[in-house]
Amino acid sequence: GDEFFQHGRSRKEIVDDFHTFLKQVYGNVVRGWRSALDKDGNGRISWVEFCTAAREMGFSGGQSWNPRDIRELWCVLDRDGSGFLTL
């Protein structure tokens, strides 16, 4: 089953909200990745790049989110624990 975080949001809900945000702002996830997340175009982003991009995009996760969600989103997306995300 899907793991739930302390405040009751599932991994799927967190990722779905982020994808929805990227689609609303950039038209699709890939365009959001290229335009906002991977600004240097090297095909991967670090935790620092991710946090910077989230702040610049105005992504806070919406009204129901709290600050832990950004960290939890990162942990979900960084499936291999490498410290980098790739598209």
Secondary structure, 3 states (H helix, E strand, C coil): CCCECCCCCEHHHHHHHHHHHHHHHHCCHHHHHHHHHCCCCCCEEEHHHHHHHHHHHCCCCCCCCCCHHHHHHHHHHCCCCCCEEEC
